[in-house]
Amino acid sequence: MALLEVKNLTLGFNGANGTRYNVVKNISFELKKGEILGIVGESGSGKSLTALSILGLLPYPKAYHAEYSSIKLAGEELLDRKDMYSIRGERIGFIFQEPMSSLNPLHRVGYQVAESLILHQKMNKKQARKEVIRLFNLTGIKNAAQRYKAYPHELSGGQRQRVMIAMAIANKPDILIADEPTTALDVTVSAQIIKLLMELKDKLGMSIIFISHDLGIIRQIADNVIVMKSGKIVERGKTENIFTKPQNAYTKTLISSSNVMKKNNNIKSEFILEAKNVVVKYPLEHSFWGKVKRYLYAVNKVSIKLKRGKTLGVVGESGCGKTTLAFALAQLIDYSGEVKINGQSINSIQPKKLRKTIQIVFQDPYNSLNPRMNIRNIVEEGMLVHFPELSEEERLKRTLKLLQEVGLKEDCINKYPHEFSGGQRQRIAIARALSVEPEILLLDEPTTALDVTIAAQIMKLLQKIQQERQISYLFISHDMKAVRALADDVAVMKDGKIIEVNNAQQLFKHPHCAYTKYLITAANLGEEKNENK
C-alpha cells in the first residue's frame, strides 16, 4: 500500500464573473515508504500547486478542487479533512523554495523551529531549545548554540535553507516535500543540501517528494520521476529510464536543454579588456578618530584578460567577489588597479564612450527594467544618448530588429516588463544592452533564476549574438554547466582572489586547484548514476 496516493487531482482558481480556471488537470501518482519521487517541469507547470494541495495550503475558497479529486495519506482522505493541524509539520514536512520569505524576519530562527516542537510534541522551552540545537547540528549548522539566537538576515542562503530543513524534520514526519530547495543556492551549497537530505532520509526513514527544474539533481537522488507540463503529467517512470529512454517530446527537450555545449572557436584574437591588480575594499572597523583600522577585501589584486569575440567565464561561490569585479570593470564602484580597453587606460576614456563600449546584463531583469517604461522606450533609451542623430523612424526600425534578434515578436513593443515571463524579460535586457552596439557585455548570472529550457534558450541566443557580432563576454556565474556552455576561458574566484585561470576545456578536464575540482564535482553530481541509494 502506498504511503501517499493522489488520484485524479484537478485544482484551479475562481475568477471574475463566476469563471473557473483549472491549472492542474486530472493527475495521479503514488509515493511509497522510503521512496524519493522527483517532480520536474518548467515554472507554471503545476508542480508547487500540487505539493501545496497535499497540505491544504492553497488560498481557499478562491482555490478549489474537483469533487472527484482525492489525496490520501496512509488511506486517510486529506481533501475532506477540515483540521490539517496534526498533518502539517507532524506527518508531512515542507521545505519552501525561498527560506528568506518563509522565515519570520522578526523572530530568531531557533525560536521559530522550537515553536513547532512546543505545539506538536508539548515540549517546554528548555526541552525545545535542546532539541533545536540537536537538529541544527544534525543539519550541519555550525555553532548551533549561537545560531539559535540569530535572525534570518544574519544567516547565509545555505544556512537559512538548513534551518528550514531542521524545521521540516523536527517532528520526524513520514513525508518531506522539498519545493525547489536548492534553486537559489551555489552549486557547492546545493550539493551539501542534497547530501544532507539523503542522509536524513536514511536516518529517519522518510519518503521525499523533491520538486525541481534541475534535472541533474533529480537524476542523482530520485527513485521515480514524473514530468509535468501545463498542469498535466506527460511522462512517468523509473529515473534512469526517463533519462536514458525518454518517450515524450517535452521530456526529451528538458534533457537536451541541460546539455548545451560551447561551440569550438579556434580563431585567435587580441585582448580587448585587460585588468591588473584590481582591488575593491570596504572599511570594517574604525578607530576613535575615524581612521580605518581594518578592511574587507571583496576583490584582492585580481588580474584578468578578455579576448575580442571570446567569452571569459568567472566562477565561484556567492560572496567570492565576482559581481564586485564586474562593477569595478564597468566603473560603477571605486577600485584601485589598472584596467585597459583596447590598450587604452579606462581612466582616459570619456564616460559616455565607456558606457557605449561596456554594457551589463544583470541577474534579475525584473528589477533592472524600469516598470514604468514600455519595451520600446527601454530599448530606445540608449540610442537617444549615443545615437542622437537617428530619427524616430530609424530608432523604431532598429528596436524592432533588435527584438527580432533576441527572439521577441514585434507586437510586444508597447507592453511593459510585468507582462513578460522571466526568460522574455532577460531577452529584453539583452536587447537593451545591444542597442548601443557595445564591444563588451558583462553578464552577471543571466540564467541563474531561469528554468532549464529557458536558460538553454538564453545561452544559445548569447552564442548566436556573439558569433554574428564578434562581441566579447565576461560571463559571471556559479553554475559550472552554464560556464561550460559559453566560456572559451575560465577564471575561478575564491575569497576575492583568482586562484586558477585556464582554457575552458582544459580546466574542466584537468583542474589544478582542489577548490576548482570541488566546484566541478558538485556541478556534475547529477550526471553520475547514483550508486549509494
KOLKOL-481657 format. One record per residue (C-alpha): residue number from 1; residue in one letter; x, z, y. Coordinates in nm, 3 decimals. Last residue first. Example, Ala and Ser with C-alpha at 12.3 -4.5 7.8 and 13.67 -1.06 7.14 Angstrom:
2
   num   residuo         u         w         v
     2         s     1.367     0.714    -0.106
     1         a     1.230     0.780    -0.450
END
This chain:
533
   num   residuo         u         w         v
   533         k     2.081    -0.287     0.471
   532         n     2.459    -0.296     0.466
   531         e     2.512    -0.665     0.410
   530         n     2.353    -0.801     0.725
   529         k     2.439    -1.167     0.728
   528         e     2.657    -1.231     1.028
   527         e     2.542    -1.436     1.321
   526         g     2.355    -1.146     1.480
   525         l     2.666    -0.936     1.517
   524         n     2.844    -1.219     1.702
   523         a     2.812    -1.071     2.051
   522         a     2.941    -0.729     1.940
   521         t     3.238    -0.891     1.765
   520         i     3.320    -1.098     2.073
   519         l     3.310    -0.796     2.305
   518         y     3.517    -0.585     2.063
   517         k     3.778    -0.859     2.025
   516         t     3.804    -0.876     2.403
   515         y     3.852    -0.498     2.414
   514         a     4.124    -0.513     2.148
   513         c     4.316    -0.764     2.359
   512         h     4.460    -1.081     2.204
   511         p     4.154    -1.294     2.126
   510         h     4.221    -1.576     1.876
   509         k     3.915    -1.789     1.809
   508         f     3.705    -1.691     2.111
   507         l     4.005    -1.689     2.343
   506         q     4.144    -2.016     2.211
   505         q     3.816    -2.199     2.261
   504         a     3.769    -2.054     2.608
   503         n     4.123    -2.128     2.732
   502         n     4.279    -1.796     2.821
   501         v     4.277    -1.496     3.051
   500         e     4.303    -1.131     2.939
   499         i     4.301    -0.786     3.101
   498         i     4.165    -0.877     3.444
   497         k     4.116    -0.546     3.626
   496         g     3.823    -0.360     3.780
   495         d     3.766    -0.126     3.487
   494         k     3.759    -0.414     3.236
   493         m     3.748    -0.783     3.311
   492         v     3.798    -1.076     3.069
   491         a     3.883    -1.415     3.221
   490         v     3.759    -1.722     3.035
   489         d     3.845    -2.092     3.059
   488         d     3.633    -2.401     2.991
   487         a     3.314    -2.196     3.016
   486         l     2.953    -2.302     2.960
   485         a     2.830    -2.235     2.605
   484         r     3.099    -1.979     2.525
   483         v     3.003    -1.789     2.840
   482         a     2.638    -1.786     2.734
   481         k     2.736    -1.654     2.391
   480         m     2.958    -1.386     2.545
   479         d     2.669    -1.245     2.746
   478         h     2.829    -1.002     2.994
   477         s     2.815    -1.274     3.256
   476         i     2.977    -1.429     3.560
   475         f     3.022    -1.807     3.568
   474         l     3.259    -1.929     3.840
   473         y     3.152    -2.292     3.840
   472         s     3.318    -2.604     3.982
   471         i     3.118    -2.916     4.075
   470         q     3.201    -3.255     3.927
   469         r     2.859    -3.375     4.048
   468         e     2.723    -3.550     3.735
   467         q     2.903    -3.346     3.470
   466         q     2.850    -3.020     3.655
   465         i     2.479    -3.094     3.701
   464         k     2.437    -3.173     3.329
   463         q     2.617    -2.858     3.215
   462         l     2.410    -2.647     3.457
   461         l     2.090    -2.803     3.320
   460         k     2.202    -2.734     2.963
   459         m     2.263    -2.371     3.058
   458         i     1.923    -2.346     3.231
   457         q     1.745    -2.496     2.929
   456         a     1.924    -2.257     2.693
   455         a     1.822    -1.962     2.910
   454         i     1.461    -2.084     2.895
   453         t     1.474    -2.101     2.514
   452         v     1.642    -1.760     2.481
   451         d     1.405    -1.592     2.725
   450         l     1.550    -1.513     3.066
   449         a     1.686    -1.192     3.223
   448         t     2.053    -1.267     3.151
   447         t     2.046    -1.639     3.238
   446         p     2.189    -1.653     3.593
   445         e     2.431    -1.358     3.544
   444         d     2.603    -1.426     3.878
   443         l     2.677    -1.800     3.906
   442         l     2.925    -1.867     4.186
   441         l     2.896    -2.239     4.255
   440         i     3.192    -2.428     4.404
   439         e     3.211    -2.770     4.574
   438         p     2.884    -2.726     4.758
   437         e     2.638    -3.010     4.837
   436         v     2.424    -2.818     5.089
   435         s     2.108    -2.858     4.878
   434         l     2.289    -2.755     4.559
   433         a     2.235    -2.383     4.624
   432         r     1.865    -2.434     4.696
   431         a     1.825    -2.646     4.383
   430         i     1.992    -2.370     4.177
   429         a     1.757    -2.109     4.323
   428         i     1.459    -2.336     4.246
   427         r     1.581    -2.370     3.886
   426         q     1.604    -1.990     3.866
   425         r     1.247    -1.965     3.991
   424         q     1.137    -2.204     3.716
   423         g     1.303    -1.991     3.449
   422         g     1.143    -1.674     3.580
   421         s     0.798    -1.833     3.592
   420         f     0.651    -1.973     3.912
   419         e     0.361    -1.888     4.144
   418         h     0.543    -1.586     4.288
   417         p     0.804    -1.819     4.442
   416         y     0.554    -2.004     4.668
   415         k     0.397    -2.348     4.623
   414         n     0.422    -2.641     4.865
   413         i     0.692    -2.830     4.672
   412         c     0.541    -2.769     4.329
   411         d     0.374    -3.113     4.321
   410         e     0.713    -3.284     4.296
   409         k     0.775    -3.158     3.944
   408         l     1.074    -2.942     3.850
   407         g     1.363    -3.032     3.619
   406         v     1.666    -2.937     3.826
   405         e     1.735    -3.297     3.928
   404         q     1.368    -3.359     4.005
   403         l     1.368    -3.065     4.243
   402         l     1.684    -3.200     4.403
   401         k     1.533    -3.549     4.448
   400         l     1.220    -3.400     4.606
   399         t     1.434    -3.199     4.845
   398         r     1.645    -3.500     4.938
   397         k     1.338    -3.709     5.023
   396         l     1.189    -3.422     5.221
   395         r     1.512    -3.385     5.417
   394         e     1.516    -3.760     5.489
   393         e     1.157    -3.754     5.614
   392         e     1.226    -3.456     5.841
   391         s     1.526    -3.640     5.985
   390         l     1.880    -3.550     5.888
   389         e     2.131    -3.497     6.170
   388         p     2.111    -3.119     6.130
   387         f     2.293    -3.143     5.795
   386         h     2.456    -2.802     5.750
   385         v     2.202    -2.570     5.911
   384         l     1.878    -2.762     5.858
   383         m     2.001    -2.865     5.513
   382         g     2.041    -2.502     5.410
   381         e     1.676    -2.424     5.488
   380         e     1.550    -2.736     5.309
   379         v     1.539    -2.576     4.963
   378         i     1.353    -2.262     5.074
   377         n     1.125    -2.453     5.315
   376         r     1.017    -2.696     5.043
   375         i     0.969    -2.417     4.793
   374         n     0.731    -2.219     5.014
   373         m     0.859    -1.933     5.227
   372         r     0.706    -1.586     5.247
   371         p     0.843    -1.472     4.910
   370         n     1.203    -1.543     5.023
   369         l     1.399    -1.617     4.705
   368         s     1.675    -1.371     4.608
   367         n     1.442    -1.103     4.472
   366         y     1.257    -1.336     4.233
   365         p     1.578    -1.525     4.157
   364         d     1.732    -1.222     3.983
   363         q     2.087    -1.293     3.866
   362         f     2.201    -1.467     4.185
   361         v     2.306    -1.829     4.233
   360         i     2.583    -1.830     4.494
   359         q     2.717    -2.110     4.714
   358         i     3.073    -2.195     4.816
   357         t     3.178    -2.503     5.016
   356         k     2.882    -2.510     5.255
   355         r     2.915    -2.139     5.330
   354         l     3.287    -2.195     5.391
   353         k     3.217    -2.475     5.641
   352         k     2.992    -2.243     5.841
   351         p     3.240    -1.956     5.821
   350         q     3.526    -2.175     5.954
   349         i     3.817    -2.183     5.710
   348         s     4.135    -2.004     5.820
   347         n     4.050    -1.684     5.630
   346         i     3.995    -1.885     5.310
   345         s     4.360    -1.983     5.308
   344         q     4.391    -2.354     5.236
   343         g     4.518    -2.489     4.901
   342         n     4.185    -2.648     4.813
   341         i     4.025    -2.307     4.858
   340         k     4.266    -2.013     4.883
   339         v     4.212    -1.638     4.847
   338         e     4.483    -1.377     4.919
   337         g     4.447    -1.002     4.891
   336         s     4.239    -0.733     5.058
   335         y     3.864    -0.705     5.045
   334         d     3.556    -0.668     5.265
   333         i     3.224    -0.793     5.134
   332         l     3.029    -1.121     5.152
   331         q     3.340    -1.338     5.183
   330         a     3.230    -1.558     4.890
   329         l     3.540    -1.458     4.694
   328         a     3.466    -1.092     4.770
   327         f     3.106    -1.126     4.651
   326         a     3.228    -1.285     4.328
   325         l     3.476    -1.001     4.269
   324         t     3.203    -0.742     4.326
   323         t     2.990    -0.927     4.073
   322         k     3.257    -0.899     3.804
   321         g     3.376    -0.545     3.886
   320         c     3.370    -0.371     3.545
   319         g     3.047    -0.188     3.627
   318         s     2.836    -0.370     3.371
   317         e     3.050    -0.483     3.079
   316         g     3.290    -0.774     3.090
   315         v     3.307    -1.149     3.130
   314         v     3.429    -1.393     3.395
   313         g     3.383    -1.754     3.279
   312         l     3.579    -2.021     3.463
   311         t     3.398    -2.353     3.460
   310         k     3.554    -2.692     3.540
   309         g     3.496    -2.972     3.791
   308         r     3.790    -2.863     4.005
   307         k     3.989    -2.584     3.839
   306         l     3.940    -2.213     3.907
   305         k     4.236    -1.973     3.928
   304         i     4.225    -1.593     3.901
   303         s     4.420    -1.289     4.027
   302         v     4.271    -0.939     4.037
   301         k     4.468    -0.657     4.201
   300         n     4.203    -0.386     4.137
   299         v     3.837    -0.472     4.188
   298         a     3.599    -0.173     4.199
   297         y     3.888     0.056     4.293
   296         l     3.722     0.387     4.375
   295         y     3.925     0.558     4.645
   294         r     4.054     0.913     4.706
   293         k     4.171     1.116     5.004
   292         v     4.006     0.918     5.282
   291         k     4.070     1.081     5.620
   290         g     3.762     1.237     5.779
   289         w     3.934     1.541     5.927
   288         f     3.805     1.774     5.653
   287         s     3.940     1.530     5.395
   286         h     3.733     1.252     5.246
   285         e     3.648     1.164     4.887
   284         l     3.517     0.854     4.713
   283         p     3.608     0.576     4.956
   282         y     3.535     0.225     4.823
   281         k     3.787    -0.033     4.710
   280         v     3.797    -0.410     4.668
   279         v     4.137    -0.557     4.585
   278         v     4.226    -0.923     4.528
   277         n     4.584    -0.966     4.407
   276         k     4.577    -1.346     4.415
   275         a     4.273    -1.574     4.422
   274         e     4.293    -1.951     4.377
   273         l     3.999    -2.189     4.406
   272         i     4.012    -2.570     4.377
   271         f     4.292    -2.584     4.119
   270         e     4.387    -2.935     4.015
   269         s     4.223    -3.130     3.733
   268         k     4.291    -3.243     3.378
   267         i     4.000    -3.412     3.200
   266         n     3.969    -3.272     2.846
   265         n     3.601    -3.189     2.873
   264         n     3.451    -3.075     2.544
   263         k     3.079    -3.000     2.565
   262         k     3.017    -2.626     2.557
   261         m     2.772    -2.515     2.290
   260         v     2.406    -2.409     2.295
   259         n     2.334    -2.219     1.972
   258         s     2.056    -1.979     2.070
   257         s     1.831    -2.270     2.166
   256         s     1.865    -2.417     1.814
   255         i     1.701    -2.107     1.666
   254         l     1.414    -2.099     1.914
   253         t     1.355    -2.474     1.879
   252         k     1.346    -2.450     1.498
   251         t     1.092    -2.169     1.526
   250         y     0.880    -2.390     1.756
   249         a     0.892    -2.678     1.508
   248         n     0.766    -2.456     1.225
   247         q     0.936    -2.466     0.885
   246         p     1.257    -2.267     0.938
   245         k     1.496    -2.282     0.640
   244         t     1.813    -2.092     0.726
   243         f     1.684    -1.861     0.997
   242         i     1.332    -1.801     0.864
   241         n     1.459    -1.782     0.506
   240         e     1.719    -1.521     0.605
   239         t     1.455    -1.303     0.770
   238         k     1.198    -1.313     0.493
   237         g     0.878    -1.478     0.612
   236         r     0.646    -1.558     0.900
   235         e     0.560    -1.861     1.113
   234         v     0.325    -1.964     1.393
   233         i     0.172    -1.623     1.462
   232         k    -0.060    -1.672     1.759
   231         g    -0.078    -1.538     2.114
   230         s     0.081    -1.842     2.278
   229         k     0.376    -1.837     2.036
   228         m     0.470    -1.567     1.788
   227         v     0.730    -1.571     1.510
   226         i     0.702    -1.307     1.238
   225         v     1.015    -1.175     1.073
   224         n     1.094    -0.975     0.761
   223         d     1.385    -0.748     0.667
   222         a     1.508    -0.725     1.025
   221         i     1.850    -0.594     1.138
   220         q     2.101    -0.873     1.197
   219         r     1.867    -1.167     1.219
   218         i     1.658    -0.988     1.481
   217         i     1.969    -0.908     1.683
   216         g     2.085    -1.269     1.686
   215         l     1.735    -1.397     1.760
   214         d     1.719    -1.218     2.093
   213         h     1.357    -1.268     2.204
   212         s     1.281    -0.917     2.086
   211         i     1.031    -0.681     1.929
   210         f     1.152    -0.448     1.652
   209         i     0.878    -0.285     1.446
   208         i     1.054    -0.006     1.258
   207         s     0.971     0.199     0.948
   206         m     1.127     0.543     0.939
   205         g     1.317     0.718     0.659
   204         l     1.470     0.974     0.897
   203         k     1.838     0.930     0.809
   202         d     1.819     0.561     0.712
   201         k     1.610     0.462     1.013
   200         l     1.828     0.676     1.237
   199         e     2.141     0.491     1.123
   198         m     1.980     0.151     1.182
   197         l     1.858     0.259     1.526
   196         l     2.207     0.381     1.620
   195         k     2.373     0.057     1.510
   194         i     2.126    -0.137     1.724
   193         i     2.189     0.091     2.023
   192         q     2.567     0.056     1.985
   191         a     2.542    -0.325     1.963
   190         s     2.334    -0.329     2.282
   189         v     2.595    -0.112     2.454
   188         t     2.860    -0.371     2.361
   187         v     2.645    -0.668     2.465
   186         d     2.556    -0.505     2.795
   185         l     2.197    -0.383     2.825
   184         a     1.886    -0.530     2.991
   183         t     1.740    -0.681     2.674
   182         t     1.841    -0.400     2.437
   181         p     1.515    -0.210     2.375
   180         e     1.297    -0.526     2.375
   179         d     0.995    -0.325     2.253
   178         a     1.106    -0.084     1.980
   177         i     0.811     0.050     1.778
   176         l     0.911     0.340     1.551
   175         i     0.689     0.423     1.258
   174         d     0.660     0.737     1.042
   173         p     0.738     0.958     1.339
   172         k     1.003     1.233     1.328
   171         n     0.862     1.431     1.622
   170         a     1.162     1.372     1.848
   169         i     1.208     1.011     1.733
   168         a     1.059     0.845     2.043
   167         m     1.202     1.099     2.287
   166         a     1.552     1.062     2.143
   165         i     1.511     0.683     2.160
   164         m     1.408     0.707     2.527
   163         v     1.710     0.927     2.598
   162         r     1.930     0.667     2.423
   161         q     1.782     0.400     2.651
   160         r     1.868     0.612     2.953
   159         q     2.227     0.645     2.825
   158         g     2.258     0.270     2.779
   157         g     2.127     0.199     3.130
   156         s     2.363     0.454     3.283
   155         l     2.249     0.802     3.374
   154         e     2.220     0.979     3.712
   153         h     1.910     0.776     3.803
   152         p     1.722     0.931     3.510
   151         y     1.780     1.291     3.633
   150         a     2.033     1.508     3.451
   149         k     1.952     1.859     3.325
   148         y     1.985     1.779     2.954
   147         r     2.292     1.568     3.033
   146         q     2.499     1.884     3.063
   145         a     2.402     2.012     2.717
   144         a     2.444     1.663     2.568
   143         n     2.799     1.611     2.693
   142         k     2.798     1.265     2.530
   141         i     2.470     1.103     2.430
   140         g     2.516     0.956     2.082
   139         t     2.157     0.955     1.957
   138         l     2.217     1.253     1.728
   137         n     2.389     1.448     2.006
   136         f     2.089     1.390     2.233
   135         l     1.858     1.489     1.947
   134         r     2.048     1.816     1.894
   133         i     2.032     1.883     2.269
   132         v     1.658     1.817     2.253
   131         e     1.619     2.059     1.959
   130         k     1.795     2.343     2.144
   129         r     1.586     2.278     2.455
   128         a     1.264     2.277     2.252
   127         q     1.348     2.609     2.087
   126         k     1.417     2.771     2.425
   125         k     1.104     2.620     2.583
   124         n     0.871     2.738     2.305
   123         m     0.784     2.498     2.026
   122         k     0.421     2.403     1.958
   121         q     0.524     2.100     1.749
   120         h     0.317     1.836     1.930
   119         l     0.294     1.967     2.287
   118         i     0.620     2.162     2.307
   117         l     0.813     1.891     2.124
   116         s     0.678     1.616     2.352
   115         e     0.760     1.820     2.664
   114         a     1.118     1.870     2.543
   113         v     1.190     1.499     2.588
   112         q     1.078     1.506     2.952
   111         y     1.254     1.836     3.016
   110         g     1.584     1.692     2.892
   109         v     1.547     1.389     3.119
   108         r     1.512     1.595     3.437
   107         h     1.193     1.522     3.625
   106         l     1.123     1.330     3.947
   105         p     1.231     0.987     3.818
   104         n     0.975     1.001     3.533
   103         l     1.115     0.786     3.253
   102         s     0.935     0.464     3.164
   101         s     1.046     0.256     3.462
   100         m     1.413     0.348     3.419
    99         p     1.373     0.304     3.043
    98         e     1.289    -0.066     3.071
    97         q     1.189    -0.219     2.738
    96         f     0.987     0.072     2.602
    95         i     1.072     0.269     2.290
    94         f     0.754     0.382     2.113
    93         g     0.708     0.646     1.843
    92         i     0.423     0.640     1.590
    91         r     0.324     0.946     1.387
    90         e     0.389     1.224     1.640
    89         g     0.470     1.026     1.954
    88         r     0.126     0.874     1.981
    87         i    -0.081     0.945     1.670
    86         s    -0.189     1.305     1.734
    85         y    -0.315     1.222     2.084
    84         m    -0.492     0.899     1.982
    83         d    -0.837     1.057     2.022
    82         k    -1.114     0.797     2.028
    81         r    -1.028     0.637     1.693
    80         d    -1.219     0.317     1.628
    79         l    -0.914     0.095     1.686
    78         l    -0.696     0.325     1.476
    77         e    -0.855     0.282     1.133
    76         e    -0.696     0.514     0.876
    75         g    -0.556     0.348     0.561
    74         a    -0.198     0.471     0.613
    73         l    -0.223     0.346     0.973
    72         k    -0.492     0.078     1.003
    71         i    -0.537    -0.176     1.283
    70         s    -0.853    -0.391     1.255
    69         s    -1.010    -0.671     1.456
    68         y    -1.363    -0.787     1.356
    67         e    -1.521    -0.648     1.672
    66         a    -1.275    -0.835     1.896
    65         h    -1.050    -0.610     2.102
    64         y    -1.085    -0.546     2.475
    63         a    -0.880    -0.499     2.791
    62         k    -1.057    -0.423     3.118
    61         p    -1.210    -0.126     2.939
    60         y    -0.933    -0.033     2.864
    59         p    -0.590    -0.086     3.017
    58         l    -0.387    -0.127     2.695
    57         l    -0.210     0.173     2.543
    56         g    -0.420     0.201     2.227
    55         l    -0.116     0.285     2.014
    54         i    -0.135    -0.026     1.794
    53         s    -0.264    -0.228     2.088
    52         l     0.061    -0.166     2.277
    51         a     0.253    -0.342     2.000
    50         t     0.026    -0.647     2.008
    49         l     0.048    -0.658     2.387
    48         s     0.428    -0.649     2.358
    47         k     0.448    -0.953     2.132
    46         g     0.172    -1.159     2.298
    45         s     0.360    -1.487     2.353
    44         g     0.389    -1.423     2.726
    43         s     0.767    -1.392     2.720
    42         e     0.903    -1.607     2.440
    41         g     0.882    -1.521     2.071
    40         v     1.011    -1.280     1.810
    39         i     0.862    -0.994     1.608
    38         g     1.104    -0.833     1.363
    37         l     0.974    -0.604     1.090
    36         i     1.210    -0.335     0.968
    35         e     1.092    -0.177     0.643
    34         g     1.127     0.186     0.530
    33         k     0.755     0.213     0.447
    32         k     0.583    -0.125     0.465
    31         l     0.458    -0.305     0.774
    30         e     0.178    -0.558     0.741
    29         f     0.065    -0.860     0.941
    28         s    -0.246    -1.031     1.080
    27         i    -0.313    -1.231     1.397
    26         n    -0.654    -1.350     1.518
    25         k    -0.564    -1.461     1.869
    24         v    -0.369    -1.256     2.118
    23         v    -0.433    -1.355     2.481
    22         n    -0.812    -1.400     2.468
    21         y    -0.953    -1.441     2.818
    20         r    -1.307    -1.330     2.896
    19         t    -1.534    -1.430     3.185
    18         g    -1.802    -1.189     3.307
    17         n    -1.793    -1.305     3.668
    16         a    -1.429    -1.201     3.711
    15         g    -1.206    -1.147     3.411
    14         n    -1.225    -0.925     3.106
    13         f    -0.899    -0.916     2.915
    12         g    -0.800    -1.014     2.564
    11         l    -0.736    -0.899     2.213
    10         t    -0.778    -1.053     1.871
     9         l    -0.628    -0.878     1.569
     8         n    -0.748    -1.037     1.248
     7         k    -0.585    -0.766     1.038
     6         v    -0.301    -0.529     1.126
     5         e    -0.200    -0.303     0.839
     4         l     0.054    -0.023     0.879
     3         l     0.200     0.184     0.595
     2         a     0.132    -0.094     0.345
     1         m     0.000     0.000     0.000
END
